[in-house]
Amino acid sequence: MSSMPKQTDVILIGAGVMSATLGVLLKELAPDMTIKVFEKLPSAGEESSNEWNNAGTGHAALCELNYTTENADGTIDISKAVKVNEQFQLSRQFWSHLVKENVLPNPEEFIMPIPHMSMVEGAENVEFLKKRLEALSANPLFKGMEFSDDPEQLKQWIPLIMEGRTSPEPIAATKIDSGTDVNFGALTRILFTHLAGQGVEINYGHGVEDLKRVDGGWEVKVKNEQDNRIEHHTAKFLFIGGGGGSLPLLQKTGIPESKQIGGFPVSGLFLVCKNPDIAERHHAKVYGKAKVGAPPMSVPHLDTRYIDGQKSLLFGPFAGFSPKFLKTGSNLDLLASVKPNNVLTMLAAGAKEMGLTKYLIEQVLLSTEQRMNELREFIPNAKTEDWDVVVAGQRVQVIKDTPQGKGTLQFGTEVVSAADGSVAALLGASPGASTAVPVMLEVLEKCFPNQIDGWTAKIKEMIPSYGTSLVAHPDLFDEIHAETTETLKLTAAQPIH
């Protein structure tokens, strides 16, 4: 046992992209602030941020159809798409600043340009895609998006998808060249290397076992996994950024804001192409439309990825169920998260989400050949021997009581913080890592209210559009987008083979 608790200004739990982003922001804004990081695994970015555990899409709502919904009168609601795009622009600006500061000297190590496409089949879906393009085209954030339902044009855009296609159904796609593929694992590791050089104490192999309020902040009980030793550390501010592991730790805080919140874990699988000749014939992230009755997380997509300097091709996701909240978690995680204060919330969600339960059971029972048949809806000529299954990360969907009813399943990313700002936790899934910068700015605003005004000038220096709507200032968007495109080296055109 350790004796007296060791004091610090800030403790970050979890060495993922969220903690990395918050740590770098704090060191930029308050260089003298002392920070400690505790991560149970042996290195950074090994859970949700790992490049094999997420889709690697720079989520800007350029291709994700679930961010643009059709209203009862047939009009398209693009409000969520605009919000997600604005959020990603903040991330781009901060990364661009870090490139200029030589924190991220080689942007191609973590971000690459890749066209983002939406593809649909069937007359009704084609009509939806046309209306979606019309609605988005009126917005400066989506400038440059093209539509085609001409099979010859589509063969130029997506040859692998069009080859061998015999369906009589009409097919259409939109394409925008300003999309990105982001290696969040690589980004996380680079940022933590930088933080270590800034005097941040990073403790790998240290699992957080308990949290309790003390005068002036929080005491964290930590188990040093290497020598089985218990340590106690205190901090004025605590950030819980442990991916799926955040909910159990948030519950341990006992703050009122942690009540009536539950979590439902969903696991994911991807098919990865092991034939480089096939991977070379596709150059885009192509998102389809979720099937009727399927949840938003099930949107199928065929993705060009850049991992370890290699071009890869992934298809998925296939959902599954595991009671673990982390890939490296325990089978008791889900059961242990049910508390007296959230049991009714969880039961209400269970009653309302029978469709999701049925969907997950069906997904778990899929055979390899059934998964391949889903892939063949994208690549008609796909051969089983060219593809392997990769297990992706766990995502814990938030369940909470909302104006829409008790036990409502949430599909976004959200921050839960104490009224006094002494602790904040990040919960949820997509758009996740893509919104790391705006979400961590939200943490700063909520948890450092006395400092944020003094920090604003520096934040705007790093992130010029901070506090400004880019939609309302299209000239500013054009200027910033052009600058970040150049700084992040996102102009290189890649030919389709």
Secondary structure as UniProt FT lines:
FT   STRAND          6..13
FT   HELIX           17..29
FT   TURN            31..32
FT   STRAND          35..39
FT   TURN            48..49
FT   TURN            51..52
FT   HELIX           65..67
FT   STRAND          69..70
FT   TURN            72..73
FT   STRAND          76..77
FT   HELIX           79..100
FT   TURN            101..102
FT   HELIX           107..109
FT   STRAND          111..113
FT   STRAND          116..121
FT   HELIX           123..137
FT   HELIX           140..142
FT   TURN            143..144
FT   STRAND          146..148
FT   HELIX           151..157
FT   HELIX           159..162
FT   TURN            163..164
FT   STRAND          171..176
FT   TURN            177..178
FT   STRAND          180..182
FT   HELIX           184..197
FT   TURN            198..199
FT   STRAND          201..204
FT   STRAND          206..214
FT   TURN            215..216
FT   STRAND          217..224
FT   TURN            225..228
FT   STRAND          229..240
FT   HELIX           243..245
FT   HELIX           246..253
FT   HELIX           256..258
FT   TURN            259..260
FT   STRAND          261..273
FT   HELIX           276..279
FT   TURN            280..281
FT   STRAND          285..287
FT   TURN            292..293
FT   HELIX           296..298
FT   STRAND          301..307
FT   TURN            308..309
FT   STRAND          310..320
FT   TURN            327..328
FT   TURN            331..332
FT   HELIX           333..336
FT   TURN            340..342
FT   HELIX           343..352
FT   HELIX           354..364
FT   HELIX           368..375
FT   TURN            376..378
FT   TURN            380..381
FT   HELIX           384..386
FT   STRAND          387..391
FT   STRAND          395..402
FT   TURN            403..404
FT   STRAND          405..409
FT   STRAND          413..417
FT   TURN            419..420
FT   STRAND          423..428
FT   TURN            430..431
FT   HELIX           432..435
FT   HELIX           436..447
FT   TURN            449..451
FT   HELIX           452..462
FT   TURN            464..467
FT   TURN            470..472
FT   HELIX           474..487
FT   TURN            488..489
//
